[in-house]
Amino acid sequence: MDFLKSAVASAIAKGPPFPYTFGDKVDLDPSIWTLYNGTRREDGSNCSIFSFDISANRSALPLAKNALKKLRTLRHPGVIKVLDTVETDSYIYIATERLVPLSWHVKRKSLSPETAKWGLYSVAKTLGFINSDASSIHGNLKVASVYTSESGEWKLGGFEVLSNVKDDDAVIYRYGSVVPDSGRYTPPELANGGWDAIKKSPHHAVDSYDFGILIYEVFNGSFLGSDQLAQTKSIPPSMQASYKRLINANPKARLSAAHFLEQGLRTGSFFDSPLIKLTEGVDNLGVKSETEREAFLEDLDQLSDDFPEDFFKMKVLPELLKSVEFGGGGPKAFGVVMKIATKLSNEDFDTKVTPVVVRLFGNPDRAIRVCLLDNLPLMVDRLPQKVVNDKIFPQIVAGFTDLAPVVREQTLKSVLVIITKLSDRTINGDLLRYLAKTANDEQPGIRTNTTICLGKIAKYLGTSNRAKVLIAAFTRSLRDPFVHARNASLMALAVTVEYFSDEDCAARLIPAVSPLLIDKEKLIRDQANKTIDVYLQRIRKAQHDMPETVIPPETAQPRMSTPQPAEVAAASNSGSGSGSGAVAAAWAGWAISSFTNKLSSAAGEMQPNGAPSPVPTASGLSAPTSTTTPKRPTSSSASALHRQALKSPPPPTTPSMGDSFFADPEPQEDDADAWGDMGDMDDSTAGAGDDNWGASSETLSRPSTSAKRSVSSSSKPAANSTLFGGDDDEPDFAGWLAAQAEKKKPLAGGSKALPKGLVKTGSGAGTTGTAKVGPSTTGVKKTLPISKKPTPAPVKKIDTKPKADVDEDDGWGDGW
């Protein structure tokens, strides 16, 4: 084989240029030719090359030259198509379309009866053309002379002795017996009287007999001699009568190929089949009338799967595509195209179908567009992702805004088919914008399908905006007046619950679904219950994973105003003895706790616009001189009440502890300080603070009375000492109320109470001592001159530390 190839290559190099490349050798029955598979150098297309070596087979040179001549001049669809020829003194090359010997299929018996009839029909037509129109005799008709093209069509060759009957010196008379394997196929009259006997018989007689042998060999798989021709078991019954007339021993009684073809095309005869009708109509499909085209396509659509795939791929498919695109074939022709395309390889689909599909999507014909969208599931897997995303989808989106509702609906349905072929940018950009339009479509069915579409493509949406898009779309659809749109939204919410956060489920989706629990339609109510159950299960599952509290352990202590279980029980026992005491104590604790929360949340001091700045002390000293821990100053409301109640004398020249009480300018640094130091609270602060807050308006009009109340409450620590059991105990609210009522009673003896902030140093009329004046508007301490006593009594000092509760109550009450 390699030697032969090298010899051929060297011969080509010495002769004229031959623009084809030799490939593998193809096995043939006995012939003067050597067949190769080849390719065209210019475009790489397939071809076949018949090669004849003159030096190796010079005796058969007249046959080779006759074949070359006839192939060049005889043109017919049933004849081998010649691409190029080269003839030199050493070789003859004939480049043709890619061919496969028919003998391959016949020996393997791979031809179906319908395919065999279709092939014989083609040979009969070609042979009738040669005998009648060309007035010639083939003389070498047999299986080895027939080939199949890439489209599966049967092509006639073997023109070595083809001769015109008008030529007295035709090659058939001299070289008919030289043709390889001619003895098996020679008619009886030629076997007995030689090839000159052709002149005594009808010129079609030889070819008719050989055509009969071809029929027998095609249906039986082999032919050994003329004695087998009488066995008609494998030949179709409808063809047997005509077959017998072809192999008649009397040449004058034989049917011509043309008559055989005519008999076969009769209604119900052996050539009356859908496949043969298809081959007849496909070539002129573009010029058929609308009625003829529809009839042809109807027959084509009813074809079974045992017809030659190569013919549909190479011959029918291109014609149908041209008819759809240019010839008015319409949707019906495209439906047949898709049926044929399912049998194509991916490579053939890309080269033959994909370019036409892309162009058809740009066709404005609505019928074509709907047909394309309907057949999209059949071809989307074979379309490359880049083609769908860059070429087809930009054409599809025009259907979202089409005036025809059917186009909009089919376009919407196609989204589910092509979603896997679209890029993330296309899905989250253009696609969502068009779906937002169809969600507001005037057709309720399109709105419903939009909701269904969003639910099914949810997993393809971007995680950054998926929840936002779905919530907006589904909650809007929940309010749609169309019942099926609401139902679709509920079902979509149920199947997309995994894409929403726990907060969205609880705060946005369940409230949106809840109104549908009492929808007027039972269908909606039932589905709403199912959807609610799905989301409640999701929330319950999330609850199991949540901590019991998020308050840090060191701060998760009960507030002072929150009643504890033991205190609630004690309050109930000390009261009326019924359950109402416990309930009242618990309710009071909740109310005070809530009130305290409101106060503590309002951090900082309220100041009206244009309020004057605090007046500094005369001494300018603000630091306390005491070694005790300094406390925060009282609120501005408390100090204002005292300033209105007391008018202090001019400030002395020496500072005292009172200065630091009002002159501390430092702001609060921690919100927790607003609660004060619970361990330092005493009875006087609680009494004074409550009294001052409850009677702030009365104090403004009667400052002396306010002062008396302050001194009275501070001079009775024992009465209020029961309010607090210790640093860690909670206040007894009922006891505290009783203490306040006790403080409002008149003082024993009718003695006048000193203003708040003054303390007696002794008792009796003649007692002398020092009285300290409380804070004044100037913030300066005043020393009163009194008579001295040799041994003064111990001085009882009042704790003037600012308390958190007093500050909070006074400030909130004064501001109110």
Helices and strands as residue ranges (DSSP letters): H 2-14, E 20-26, E 34-40, E 46-53, G 58-60, H 61-73, E 82-87, E 91-96, E 99-101, H 102-108, H 113-128, I 129-133, E 136-137, G 143-145, E 146-149, E 154-156, E 163-164, H 171-175, G 176-178, G 183-185, H 188-193, G 195-200, H 205-220, G 226-228, H 237-246, G 251-253, H 257-264, H 274-282, G 285-287, H 290-301, H 309-311, I 312-316, H 317-325, H 330-341, H 346-352, H 354-361, H 366-379, G 380-382, H 385-387, I 388-392, H 393-396, G 397-401, H 405-418, G 419-421, H 424-426, I 427-431, H 432-438, H 444-456, G 458-460, H 466-477, H 483-495, G 497-499, H 502-504, I 505-509, H 510-513, G 514-518, H 522-544, H 565-574, H 579-601, H 636-645, H 657-663, G 671-675, G 678-680, H 683-694, H 696-701, H 703-714, H 717-720, G 721-723, H 733-743, G 748-750, H 804-815
